[in-house]
Amino acid sequence: MYDIRLAKLVNGEMVLGKWDQEAGFIKDPAILQTIPTQQGGVQMLLLPFGYPFDQEISGEIELKHVLFQYKSVPEELKTKYLEAVTNLTLSAPGGLQNLGGEVTDFSKFLKK
């Protein structure tokens, strides 16, 4: 499993990515932006670090550019990040219970 961490860079941006202490990089960084809502709350938006020029989450940021590392990252945010990086929808434990029966032929689930 990846070590997903949230950090604030020296330029003030918040990034979420795969932390690689040995290599000294945050791999596949995504910017985390907060957007105020009309109800007075905030919405969070994950974008590729190179947005708008890069449409995919990729690249590396050297750890020397990290000003602050958050102690914890909400699991839902980690899940959304991994879904964005892999283009897969992740299921919570037990989330596949409603399929019913034993699945042996996965081709039934593929679109034709």
C-alpha positions in Angstrom: 0.0 0.0 0.0 1.1 3.5 -0.7 2.1 6.0 2.1 -0.3 8.8 1.1 0.4 12.1 2.9 -0.9 15.6 2.9 1.7 18.4 3.0 2.0 22.2 2.7 4.7 23.3 0.3 6.9 26.4 0.8 4.7 28.2 -1.7 1.6 27.7 0.4 -0.1 25.0 -1.7 -1.5 21.9 -0.1 -0.6 18.7 -1.9 -1.6 15.1 -1.5 0.7 12.4 -2.8 2.6 9.2 -2.4 5.4 9.9 0.1 8.8 8.3 -0.7 11.2 9.2 2.1 14.1 7.1 0.6 13.9 8.8 -2.8 13.1 12.2 -1.3 10.0 12.8 -3.3 6.3 13.2 -3.2 5.2 11.1 -6.2 2.0 11.8 -8.2 1.2 15.0 -6.4 -2.3 16.5 -6.5 -3.2 20.0 -5.3 -5.9 20.1 -2.6 -8.0 23.3 -3.0 -10.8 24.4 -0.7 -13.7 26.3 -2.3 -16.2 28.2 -0.1 -19.8 27.2 -0.6 -22.9 29.4 -0.5 -24.0 27.7 2.7 -20.9 28.9 4.5 -19.0 25.6 4.4 -16.1 24.5 2.1 -15.7 22.0 -0.6 -12.5 20.2 -1.4 -11.2 19.8 -4.9 -8.3 17.5 -6.0 -6.5 18.6 -9.2 -3.3 17.5 -10.9 -0.3 19.5 -9.6 0.4 20.7 -13.1 -3.2 21.8 -13.8 -4.4 23.3 -16.2 -1.5 22.1 -18.4 -1.4 18.5 -17.1 -4.7 16.6 -17.0 -3.3 13.6 -15.2 -1.9 13.3 -11.7 1.8 12.5 -12.2 5.3 13.9 -11.6 7.4 14.4 -8.5 8.0 17.1 -5.9 11.3 17.0 -3.9 10.7 16.8 -0.1 12.9 19.9 0.4 9.9 21.9 -0.8 7.7 20.7 2.0 7.1 23.2 4.8 4.6 21.2 6.9 3.4 17.6 6.9 -0.1 17.0 8.3 -0.3 14.4 11.1 -3.2 12.5 9.5 -5.1 12.4 6.3 -8.8 11.5 6.3 -9.4 8.1 4.8 -12.1 9.5 2.5 -9.5 11.9 1.0 -7.0 9.1 0.6 -9.7 7.1 -1.2 -10.6 10.0 -3.5 -6.9 10.5 -4.3 -6.3 6.9 -5.2 -9.4 6.8 -7.4 -8.2 9.9 -9.2 -4.7 8.5 -9.7 -5.8 5.0 -10.9 -9.2 5.8 -12.6 -10.7 3.0 -10.5 -13.6 3.2 -8.0 -12.6 1.8 -4.7 -15.0 -0.1 -2.5 -15.2 0.1 1.2 -14.8 -3.3 3.1 -18.0 -5.2 2.6 -19.0 -3.0 -0.3 -19.3 -5.9 -2.7 -21.8 -7.9 -0.6 -24.7 -6.8 -2.7 -23.5 -8.6 -5.8 -25.1 -11.8 -4.6 -23.7 -15.3 -5.0 -20.3 -16.3 -6.0 -18.7 -14.5 -8.9 -16.6 -16.7 -11.2 -17.1 -15.0 -14.6 -16.0 -11.3 -14.4 -16.8 -10.9 -18.1 -20.4 -10.4 -17.1 -19.5 -7.1 -15.6 -17.6 -5.7 -18.6 -19.4 -3.4 -21.1 -19.6 -4.6 -24.6 
